[in-house]
Amino acid sequence: MMNRGVNLIVFKSTILQAWNVKNRVEVRDVARNLFFFRFFDRRDMERVMEAGSWNFDRRLIVLKEMKGDENPKTVSTTNCNF
């Protein structure tokens, strides 16, 4: 977790360019330094998840696939697979 907030416009532009997704990805700011990514193509999501680990501004981006009606604020972001 970053101490300072992330500029959403810069973050979104940078990460989507790095991911090179073929289809639309919606990025929502959920809380300070917590973002929700909605992939409109499952293949894009799978490729991004498999190609990780990702970082922004020298900080690790923890990606978790959410199931059903999970609340992004309650998903654990304390660990990730390498």
MIDONU-74084 format. One record per residue: residue number from 1; x, y, z of N, C-alpha, C, CB in turn. Coordinates in Angstrom, 2 decimals, always signed. Each point is the difference from the previous one (the first is absolute). Glycine has a CB too. Layout:
+--------+---------+---------+---------+---------+---------+---------+---------+---------+---------+---------+---------+---------+
: lumvex :     n_X :     n_Y :     n_Z :    ca_X :    ca_Y :    ca_Z :     c_X :     c_Y :     c_Z :    cb_X :    cb_Y :    cb_Z :
+--------+---------+---------+---------+---------+---------+---------+---------+---------+---------+---------+---------+---------+
:    NUM :       X :       Y :       Z :       X :       Y :       Z :       X :       Y :       Z :       X :       Y :       Z :
...
+--------+---------+---------+---------+---------+---------+---------+---------+---------+---------+---------+---------+---------+
This chain:
+--------+---------+---------+---------+---------+---------+---------+---------+---------+---------+---------+---------+---------+
: lumvex :     n_X :     n_Y :     n_Z :    ca_X :    ca_Y :    ca_Z :     c_X :     c_Y :     c_Z :    cb_X :    cb_Y :    cb_Z :
+--------+---------+---------+---------+---------+---------+---------+---------+---------+---------+---------+---------+---------+
:      1 :   +0.85 :   -1.17 :   +0.00 :   -0.85 :   +1.17 :   +0.00 :   +0.89 :   +1.24 :   +0.00 :   -1.86 :   -1.24 :   +1.22 :
:      2 :   +1.54 :   +2.18 :   -2.04 :   +0.78 :   +1.23 :   -0.08 :   -0.47 :   +0.99 :   +1.06 :   +0.36 :   -0.37 :   -2.46 :
:      3 :   +0.57 :   +1.15 :   +2.97 :   -0.36 :   +1.04 :   +0.96 :   -0.69 :   +1.18 :   -0.69 :   +1.92 :   -0.69 :   +1.43 :
:      4 :   -1.47 :   +1.02 :   -2.62 :   -0.63 :   +1.11 :   -0.71 :   -0.96 :   -0.54 :   -1.04 :   +2.03 :   +1.44 :   +0.37 :
:      5 :   -3.01 :   -0.63 :   -0.73 :   -0.98 :   -0.40 :   -0.99 :   +0.58 :   -0.06 :   -1.40 :   -1.75 :   +1.01 :   +1.43 :
:      6 :   +1.11 :   -1.80 :   -2.27 :   +0.43 :   -0.18 :   -1.38 :   -0.89 :   +0.86 :   -0.88 :   +0.83 :   -2.35 :   +0.46 :
:      7 :   -0.24 :   +2.99 :   -1.46 :   -0.76 :   +0.74 :   -0.99 :   -0.67 :   -1.03 :   -0.90 :   +1.59 :   +2.01 :   +0.08 :
:      8 :   -2.91 :   -2.10 :   -0.01 :   -0.75 :   -1.03 :   -0.72 :   +0.22 :   +0.09 :   -1.51 :   -1.71 :   +0.03 :   +1.82 :
:      9 :   +1.74 :   +1.15 :   -2.36 :   +0.17 :   +0.15 :   -1.46 :   +1.36 :   -0.54 :   -0.44 :   -1.50 :   +2.02 :   +0.03 :
:     10 :   +2.54 :   -1.66 :   +0.69 :   +1.35 :   -0.47 :   -0.33 :   +0.10 :   -1.51 :   +0.22 :   +0.96 :   +2.25 :   +0.63 :
:     11 :   -1.47 :   -2.73 :   +0.49 :   +0.03 :   -1.43 :   +0.30 :   -0.71 :   -0.80 :   -1.09 :   +0.06 :   +0.52 :   +2.46 :
:     12 :   -1.28 :   -0.12 :   -2.79 :   -0.80 :   -0.72 :   -0.99 :   +0.72 :   -0.02 :   -1.36 :   -2.11 :   +0.66 :   +1.21 :
:     13 :   +2.57 :   +0.47 :   -1.65 :   +0.69 :   +0.09 :   -1.28 :   +1.24 :   -0.89 :   -0.04 :   -0.86 :   +2.34 :   -0.26 :
:     14 :   +1.65 :   -2.26 :   +1.31 :   +1.26 :   -0.75 :   +0.06 :   -0.24 :   -1.50 :   +0.05 :   +1.05 :   +1.93 :   +1.17 :
:     15 :   -1.95 :   -2.36 :   -0.30 :   -0.20 :   -1.44 :   +0.17 :   -0.67 :   -0.64 :   -1.21 :   -0.17 :   +0.38 :   +2.46 :
:     16 :   -0.79 :   +0.32 :   -3.06 :   -0.66 :   -0.56 :   -1.19 :   +0.96 :   -0.08 :   -1.18 :   -2.18 :   +0.93 :   +0.80 :
:     17 :   +3.08 :   +0.02 :   -0.89 :   +1.02 :   -0.06 :   -1.05 :   +0.94 :   -1.18 :   +0.24 :   -0.14 :   +2.51 :   -0.30 :
:     18 :   +0.54 :   -2.71 :   +1.54 :   +0.89 :   -1.12 :   +0.33 :   -0.68 :   -1.35 :   -0.25 :   +1.13 :   +1.43 :   +1.72 :
:     19 :   -2.41 :   -1.50 :   -1.38 :   -0.74 :   -1.25 :   -0.18 :   -0.31 :   -0.29 :   -1.46 :   -0.98 :   +0.33 :   +2.24 :
:     20 :   +0.91 :   +0.71 :   -3.07 :   -0.27 :   -0.16 :   -1.42 :   -1.25 :   -0.85 :   -0.26 :   +2.45 :   +0.23 :   -0.43 :
:     21 :   -3.53 :   +0.10 :   +1.12 :   -1.24 :   -0.75 :   -0.15 :   -0.63 :   +0.27 :   -1.36 :   -0.36 :   +0.08 :   +2.48 :
:     22 :   -0.35 :   -1.05 :   -2.99 :   -0.64 :   +0.12 :   -1.31 :   -1.38 :   +0.64 :   +0.10 :   +1.28 :   -2.00 :   -0.76 :
:     23 :   -1.94 :   +1.82 :   +1.88 :   -1.35 :   +0.49 :   +0.19 :   -0.07 :   +0.95 :   +1.19 :   -0.91 :   -2.12 :   -1.00 :
:     24 :   -0.25 :   +2.62 :   +1.24 :   -0.22 :   +1.01 :   +1.03 :   +0.25 :   -0.54 :   +1.42 :   -1.67 :   +1.08 :   -1.52 :
:     25 :   +2.26 :   -0.23 :   +2.35 :   +0.16 :   -0.27 :   +1.42 :   -0.47 :   +1.25 :   +0.74 :   +1.97 :   -1.62 :   -0.37 :
:     26 :   -2.92 :   +1.43 :   +1.26 :   -0.50 :   +1.10 :   +0.82 :   +0.80 :   +0.04 :   +1.30 :   -2.34 :   -0.19 :   -1.00 :
:     27 :   +2.81 :   +1.36 :   +1.37 :   +0.78 :   +0.16 :   +1.23 :   -0.76 :   +0.95 :   +0.91 :   +2.21 :   -0.41 :   -1.21 :
:     28 :   -2.52 :   -0.07 :   +2.41 :   -0.72 :   +0.83 :   +0.97 :   +0.84 :   +0.17 :   +1.25 :   -2.21 :   -0.79 :   -0.89 :
:     29 :   +2.17 :   +1.98 :   +1.42 :   +0.66 :   +0.33 :   +1.25 :   -0.95 :   -0.37 :   +1.13 :   +1.37 :   +1.89 :   -1.06 :
:     30 :   -1.03 :   -2.91 :   +1.85 :   -0.87 :   -0.51 :   +1.06 :   +0.28 :   +0.71 :   +1.33 :   -0.11 :   -2.22 :   -1.16 :
:     31 :   +1.37 :   +2.36 :   +1.46 :   +0.46 :   +0.66 :   +1.22 :   +1.42 :   +0.48 :   -0.28 :   -1.47 :   -1.45 :   +1.55 :
:     32 :   +2.07 :   +2.10 :   -0.59 :   +1.36 :   +0.47 :   -0.22 :   +0.91 :   -1.16 :   -0.37 :   -0.37 :   +1.90 :   +1.61 :
:     33 :   +0.95 :   -1.82 :   -2.81 :   +0.92 :   -1.02 :   -0.51 :   -0.62 :   -1.39 :   -0.14 :   +1.82 :   +1.30 :   +1.03 :
:     34 :   -3.13 :   -1.35 :   -1.18 :   -0.71 :   -1.26 :   -0.24 :   -0.86 :   +0.20 :   -1.24 :   -0.02 :   -0.64 :   +2.48 :
:     35 :   +0.27 :   -0.18 :   -3.49 :   -0.67 :   +0.15 :   -1.29 :   -0.70 :   -1.29 :   -0.39 :   +1.70 :   +1.71 :   -0.69 :
:     36 :   -2.75 :   -1.55 :   -0.07 :   -0.77 :   -1.12 :   -0.52 :   +0.16 :   +0.01 :   -1.51 :   -1.67 :   +0.07 :   +1.93 :
:     37 :   +2.10 :   -1.21 :   -2.49 :   +0.16 :   -0.14 :   -1.45 :   -1.09 :   -0.93 :   -0.51 :   +2.52 :   +0.39 :   +0.15 :
:     38 :   -3.27 :   +0.07 :   -1.13 :   -1.01 :   -0.84 :   -0.64 :   +0.44 :   -0.24 :   -1.43 :   -1.87 :   +0.89 :   +1.49 :
:     39 :   +2.23 :   -2.14 :   -1.76 :   +0.44 :   -0.39 :   -1.34 :   -1.23 :   -0.43 :   -0.81 :   +2.30 :   -0.71 :   +0.87 :
:     40 :   -2.42 :   +1.21 :   -2.08 :   -1.12 :   -0.36 :   -0.85 :   +0.32 :   -1.20 :   -0.88 :   -0.73 :   +2.38 :   +0.02 :
:     41 :   +1.94 :   -2.90 :   +0.10 :   +0.40 :   -1.22 :   -0.70 :   +0.80 :   -0.86 :   +0.98 :   +0.03 :   +1.18 :   -2.29 :
:     42 :   -0.53 :   -2.35 :   +2.57 :   +0.65 :   -0.88 :   +0.98 :   +1.43 :   -0.34 :   -0.40 :   -2.24 :   -0.95 :   +0.55 :
:     43 :   +2.49 :   +0.84 :   -1.87 :   +1.37 :   -0.33 :   -0.46 :   +0.99 :   +1.09 :   +0.39 :   -0.98 :   -1.30 :   -1.91 :
:     44 :   +0.55 :   +2.55 :   +1.83 :   +0.86 :   +1.10 :   +0.44 :   +0.32 :   -0.14 :   +1.49 :   -0.98 :   +1.51 :   -1.77 :
:     45 :   -0.05 :   -1.78 :   +2.56 :   +0.19 :   -0.14 :   +1.44 :   +0.95 :   -1.16 :   +0.32 :   -2.31 :   +0.95 :   +0.38 :
:     46 :   +2.09 :   -2.08 :   -1.01 :   +0.85 :   -1.16 :   +0.26 :   +1.45 :   +0.27 :   -0.37 :   -1.97 :   -1.49 :   -0.40 :
:     47 :   +2.18 :   +2.17 :   -0.73 :   +1.35 :   +0.31 :   -0.43 :   +0.69 :   +0.94 :   +0.98 :   -0.70 :   -0.32 :   -2.39 :
:     48 :   -0.02 :   +1.34 :   +2.86 :   +0.56 :   +0.94 :   +0.98 :   +0.32 :   -0.72 :   +1.31 :   -1.31 :   +1.88 :   -1.04 :
:     49 :   +0.40 :   -2.71 :   +1.51 :   +0.21 :   -0.72 :   +1.26 :   +1.19 :   -0.95 :   -0.10 :   -2.45 :   +0.18 :   +0.50 :
:     50 :   +2.58 :   -0.87 :   -1.63 :   +1.08 :   -0.97 :   -0.17 :   +1.35 :   +0.66 :   -0.23 :   -1.66 :   -1.59 :   -0.94 :
:     51 :   +1.67 :   +2.78 :   +0.35 :   +1.25 :   +0.68 :   -0.33 :   +0.60 :   +0.78 :   +1.17 :   -0.82 :   +0.15 :   -2.32 :
:     52 :   +0.06 :   +0.01 :   +3.42 :   +0.47 :   +0.76 :   +1.16 :   +1.31 :   -0.53 :   +0.51 :   -2.34 :   +0.51 :   +0.61 :
:     53 :   +2.97 :   +0.09 :   +0.26 :   -0.47 :   +1.05 :   +0.88 :   +0.18 :   +1.37 :   -0.64 :   +0.55 :   -1.43 :   +1.99 :
:     54 :   -1.42 :   +2.36 :   -1.61 :   -0.03 :   +1.34 :   -0.56 :   +0.33 :   +1.01 :   +1.09 :   -1.71 :   -0.70 :   -1.72 :
:     55 :   +2.26 :   +1.83 :   +1.28 :   +0.27 :   +1.07 :   +0.96 :   -0.28 :   +1.35 :   -0.64 :   +1.73 :   -1.42 :   +1.14 :
:     56 :   -1.91 :   +2.40 :   -0.30 :   -0.20 :   +1.38 :   -0.44 :   +0.74 :   +0.89 :   +0.99 :   -2.26 :   -0.51 :   -1.08 :
:     57 :   +3.06 :   +1.40 :   +0.56 :   +0.76 :   +0.92 :   +0.85 :   +0.82 :   -0.76 :   +1.05 :   -1.76 :   +1.76 :   -0.36 :
:     58 :   +2.36 :   -2.88 :   -0.08 :   +0.85 :   -0.87 :   +0.83 :   -0.76 :   -0.68 :   +1.14 :   +1.90 :   +1.48 :   -0.56 :
:     59 :   -3.20 :   -1.63 :   +0.41 :   -0.81 :   -0.67 :   +1.03 :   -0.78 :   -1.13 :   -0.64 :   -0.18 :   +2.13 :   +1.34 :
:     60 :   +0.11 :   -3.22 :   -0.63 :   -0.68 :   -1.20 :   -0.49 :   -1.49 :   +0.24 :   -0.16 :   +1.73 :   -1.41 :   +1.10 :
:     61 :   -2.28 :   +0.93 :   -2.21 :   -1.45 :   +0.01 :   -0.22 :   -0.50 :   -1.40 :   +0.32 :   +0.13 :   +1.84 :   -1.80 :
:     62 :   -0.99 :   -1.96 :   +2.79 :   -0.56 :   -1.29 :   +0.39 :   -1.33 :   -0.16 :   -0.72 :   +1.15 :   +0.05 :   +2.28 :
:     63 :   -1.22 :   -1.05 :   -3.16 :   -1.22 :   -0.27 :   -0.76 :   -0.67 :   -1.25 :   +0.53 :   +0.97 :   +1.09 :   -2.05 :
:     64 :   -2.25 :   -0.99 :   +2.29 :   -0.79 :   -1.14 :   +0.48 :   -1.26 :   -0.09 :   -0.84 :   +0.90 :   +0.24 :   +2.36 :
:     65 :   -1.22 :   -1.45 :   -2.81 :   -1.26 :   -0.20 :   -0.73 :   -1.12 :   -0.09 :   +1.03 :   +1.17 :   -1.20 :   -1.93 :
:     66 :   -2.20 :   +1.98 :   +1.70 :   -1.13 :   +0.02 :   +0.93 :   -1.08 :   -0.96 :   -0.49 :   +0.50 :   +2.40 :   +0.64 :
:     67 :   -1.19 :   -2.97 :   +0.28 :   -1.08 :   -0.95 :   -0.30 :   -1.35 :   +0.60 :   +0.39 :   +1.58 :   -1.95 :   +0.35 :
:     68 :   -2.56 :   +1.79 :   -1.22 :   -1.36 :   +0.40 :   +0.33 :   -0.13 :   +1.44 :   +0.44 :   -0.41 :   -2.32 :   +0.61 :
:     69 :   -0.18 :   +2.49 :   +0.55 :   -0.28 :   +1.36 :   +0.48 :   +0.96 :   +0.44 :   +1.11 :   -2.39 :   -0.37 :   -0.60 :
:     70 :   +3.63 :   -0.10 :   +0.54 :   +1.01 :   +0.41 :   +0.99 :   +0.16 :   +1.51 :   -0.01 :   +1.19 :   -2.20 :   -0.27 :
:     71 :   -0.92 :   +2.74 :   +1.42 :   +0.25 :   +1.42 :   +0.14 :   +1.51 :   +0.23 :   -0.12 :   -2.06 :   +0.32 :   +1.50 :
:     72 :   +2.50 :   +0.53 :   -2.44 :   +1.44 :   +0.23 :   -0.17 :   +0.70 :   +0.46 :   +1.28 :   -0.47 :   +0.57 :   -2.36 :
:     73 :   -0.25 :   +0.11 :   +3.23 :   +0.61 :   +0.50 :   +1.24 :   +0.30 :   -1.11 :   +1.00 :   -1.21 :   +2.13 :   -0.36 :
:     74 :   +0.61 :   -3.31 :   +0.19 :   +0.21 :   -1.10 :   +0.94 :   +0.94 :   -1.08 :   -0.54 :   -2.27 :   +0.46 :   +0.90 :
:     75 :   +2.74 :   -0.33 :   -2.13 :   +0.91 :   -0.98 :   -0.59 :   +1.40 :   +0.22 :   +0.56 :   -1.40 :   -0.12 :   -2.12 :
:     76 :   +2.03 :   -0.94 :   +2.57 :   +1.34 :   +0.10 :   +0.58 :   +1.02 :   +0.39 :   -1.08 :   -0.62 :   -1.73 :   +1.73 :
:     77 :   +1.42 :   +2.74 :   -1.43 :   +1.06 :   +0.43 :   -0.91 :   +1.36 :   -0.06 :   +0.69 :   -1.63 :   +1.48 :   -1.20 :
:     78 :   +1.75 :   -2.34 :   +2.19 :   +1.25 :   -0.08 :   +0.76 :   +1.01 :   -0.96 :   -0.61 :   -1.31 :   +0.54 :   +2.02 :
:     79 :   +0.89 :   -1.33 :   -3.03 :   +0.94 :   -0.91 :   -0.64 :   -0.41 :   -0.25 :   -1.44 :   +0.51 :   -1.08 :   +2.22 :
:     80 :   +0.44 :   +0.60 :   -3.01 :   -0.29 :   -0.34 :   -1.40 :   +0.98 :   -1.07 :   -0.46 :   -0.90 :   +2.33 :   -0.46 :
:     81 :   +0.53 :   -3.03 :   -0.59 :   +0.84 :   -1.04 :   -0.58 :   +1.03 :   +0.61 :   -0.93 :   -1.88 :   -1.65 :   +0.18 :
:     82 :   +3.10 :   +1.06 :   -0.17 :   +1.05 :   +0.43 :   -0.92 :   +0.27 :   -1.10 :   -0.99 :   +1.01 :   +1.47 :   +1.74 :
+--------+---------+---------+---------+---------+---------+---------+---------+---------+---------+---------+---------+---------+
